[in-house]
Amino acid sequence: MKVEVVGKNGFTPSDSNKDYAVKKLAKLEGILSDYDNVSARVVCKVYKSFHKVEVTIPSKDIILRAEVQQPDIYAAIDGAIDKLVTQIKRRNDKVKDKLGKKSIRNMEAPDEEAGTQKITREKHLDLEPMTKEEAIDQMEALGHDFFVYLDKETRRTNVIYVRTDGDYAVIETETK
């Protein structure tokens, strides 16, 4: 795995921060199928009362992402890696379930359909062309933490959402 450790908000990760992140990401070697072919981006941020670590690993099957806030940078790295391990194990269990192999969950409760999730609601939208600012206004008016809209300029479907730090972010779609 190739690992890139970067800092934001005026924080520059030390060599020991970088080495620690690389060492902790090595925990994924036995459970991530394409470990040798992926790269991880670790973003470290410092705020007044906490450190925040965001780890993103675009894998061939799934994009893994974890974000953790802790008073200490090392604790934040540990927490992010723990979240990634949980995500990977859950994904591996789902793959095993779909292939017909018994997972630990199925062995514990053979009579129940454990681990299966179903779609309980579908929502259809008529996308109105609007600007990002109009989309934020609509999202806030609805009281939601995300909003799907058609961008007025690009005519592409986008998603705007509220980040944990209170700022907004936009996911812009592209067609192939």
C-alpha positions as CSV (number, residue, x, y, z in Angstrom):
1,M,0.0,0.0,0.0
2,K,1.2,3.4,-0.9
3,V,0.5,5.9,1.9
4,E,0.4,9.7,1.7
5,V,0.2,11.6,5.0
6,V,-0.6,15.3,4.7
7,G,-1.6,18.1,7.0
8,K,-4.2,20.9,6.8
9,N,-5.1,23.9,8.8
10,G,-1.5,24.9,9.4
11,F,-0.5,21.4,10.7
12,T,2.5,19.6,9.2
13,P,2.8,16.0,10.2
14,S,6.1,15.0,11.7
15,D,8.0,11.9,10.5
16,S,6.8,10.1,13.6
17,N,3.2,10.9,12.7
18,K,3.8,9.6,9.2
19,D,5.6,6.5,10.4
20,Y,2.8,5.8,12.9
21,A,0.1,6.1,10.2
22,V,2.0,3.8,7.9
23,K,2.5,1.2,10.7
24,K,-1.2,1.3,11.6
25,L,-2.4,1.0,8.0
26,A,-0.3,-2.2,7.8
27,K,-3.1,-3.8,9.9
28,L,-5.2,-3.9,6.8
29,E,-2.8,-6.1,4.9
30,G,-4.5,-9.4,5.9
31,I,-8.1,-8.3,5.4
32,L,-8.0,-5.9,2.4
33,S,-7.9,-8.0,-0.8
34,D,-6.1,-5.6,-3.0
35,Y,-3.8,-4.2,-0.2
36,D,-0.7,-4.1,-2.4
37,N,-2.4,-2.2,-5.3
38,V,-4.1,0.6,-3.4
39,S,-3.1,3.9,-2.0
40,A,-4.2,5.6,1.2
41,R,-4.5,9.3,1.8
42,V,-4.2,10.4,5.5
43,V,-5.2,14.0,6.2
44,C,-4.3,15.3,9.6
45,K,-5.9,18.6,10.9
46,V,-5.5,20.4,14.1
47,Y,-8.2,22.5,15.8
48,K,-8.1,24.3,19.2
49,S,-9.5,21.4,21.2
50,F,-9.0,18.3,19.1
51,H,-7.1,16.7,16.2
52,K,-9.0,15.3,13.2
53,V,-7.7,12.5,11.0
54,E,-9.4,11.5,7.7
55,V,-8.3,8.4,5.9
56,T,-9.4,7.6,2.3
57,I,-8.6,4.4,0.5
58,P,-10.0,4.1,-3.0
59,S,-10.1,0.3,-3.6
60,K,-11.2,-1.5,-6.8
61,D,-14.5,-2.5,-5.2
62,I,-15.2,0.2,-2.7
63,I,-14.0,3.6,-1.5
64,L,-13.1,3.2,2.2
65,R,-13.2,6.4,4.3
66,A,-12.9,7.1,8.0
67,E,-12.9,10.3,9.9
68,V,-12.1,10.6,13.6
69,Q,-11.7,13.5,16.1
70,Q,-9.6,13.0,19.2
71,P,-7.6,15.2,21.6
72,D,-4.4,13.4,20.4
73,I,-3.2,12.9,16.8
74,Y,-2.2,9.3,17.5
75,A,-5.5,8.4,19.1
76,A,-7.2,9.9,16.0
77,I,-5.1,7.7,13.7
78,D,-5.9,4.7,15.8
79,G,-9.6,5.5,15.7
80,A,-9.6,5.9,12.0
81,I,-7.8,2.6,11.4
82,D,-10.3,0.8,13.7
83,K,-13.2,2.3,11.7
84,L,-11.6,1.1,8.4
85,V,-11.0,-2.4,9.8
86,T,-14.7,-2.6,10.8
87,Q,-15.8,-1.4,7.3
88,I,-13.6,-4.0,5.6
89,K,-14.7,-6.8,7.8
90,R,-18.4,-5.9,7.3
91,R,-17.8,-5.7,3.5
92,N,-16.0,-9.1,3.6
93,D,-18.9,-10.6,5.5
94,K,-21.4,-9.3,3.0
95,V,-19.4,-10.7,0.1
96,K,-19.2,-14.1,1.9
97,D,-23.0,-14.0,2.5
98,K,-23.7,-13.3,-1.1
99,L,-21.4,-16.1,-2.2
100,G,-23.4,-18.5,0.0
101,K,-20.7,-19.0,2.6
102,K,-21.8,-18.8,6.2
103,S,-20.5,-15.8,8.0
104,I,-20.1,-15.6,11.8
105,R,-23.4,-13.7,12.0
106,N,-25.2,-16.5,10.2
107,M,-23.7,-19.2,12.4
108,E,-24.9,-17.3,15.5
109,A,-28.4,-16.8,14.3
110,P,-29.2,-19.5,11.6
111,D,-33.0,-18.9,11.8
112,E,-32.8,-15.2,11.1
113,E,-31.8,-13.4,8.0
114,A,-29.0,-11.5,9.8
115,G,-27.0,-8.9,8.0
116,T,-29.5,-8.4,5.2
117,Q,-30.7,-4.9,4.6
118,K,-33.6,-3.9,2.3
119,I,-34.8,-0.7,0.8
120,T,-37.7,0.4,2.8
121,R,-38.5,3.7,0.9
122,E,-37.9,5.1,-2.6
123,K,-38.1,8.8,-3.3
124,H,-38.4,10.3,-6.8
125,L,-37.2,13.8,-7.5
126,D,-37.9,16.3,-10.2
127,L,-34.5,18.1,-10.3
128,E,-34.8,21.8,-10.8
129,P,-31.8,23.6,-12.1
130,M,-30.3,25.8,-9.4
131,T,-27.1,27.3,-8.1
132,K,-25.1,25.9,-5.1
133,E,-26.4,28.8,-3.0
134,E,-30.0,28.0,-3.9
135,A,-29.4,24.3,-3.1
136,I,-28.0,25.2,0.4
137,D,-31.2,27.3,1.0
138,Q,-33.4,24.4,0.0
139,M,-31.4,21.9,2.1
140,E,-31.7,24.2,5.1
141,A,-35.4,24.9,4.5
142,L,-36.0,21.1,4.5
143,G,-33.8,20.6,7.6
144,H,-31.7,17.9,5.8
145,D,-28.0,17.4,6.0
146,F,-27.7,16.8,2.2
147,F,-29.5,17.8,-0.9
148,V,-29.6,16.5,-4.5
149,Y,-29.9,19.1,-7.3
150,L,-29.3,19.9,-10.9
151,D,-26.5,22.4,-11.3
152,K,-27.6,25.4,-13.3
153,E,-24.3,25.9,-15.1
154,T,-23.1,22.4,-15.8
155,R,-26.5,20.7,-16.0
156,R,-25.2,17.8,-14.0
157,T,-26.7,16.1,-10.9
158,N,-24.8,17.2,-7.8
159,V,-25.1,16.5,-4.1
160,I,-24.4,19.2,-1.5
161,Y,-24.0,18.3,2.2
162,V,-23.0,19.6,5.6
163,R,-19.6,18.4,6.8
164,T,-19.0,17.6,10.5
165,D,-17.0,20.9,10.8
166,G,-20.2,22.8,9.7
167,D,-18.9,23.8,6.3
168,Y,-20.6,22.6,3.0
169,A,-19.2,20.3,0.4
170,V,-20.4,19.4,-3.1
171,I,-20.2,16.0,-4.9
172,E,-20.2,16.8,-8.6
173,T,-21.1,13.9,-10.9
174,E,-19.7,13.1,-14.3
175,T,-21.0,10.8,-17.0
176,K,-18.7,8.4,-18.9
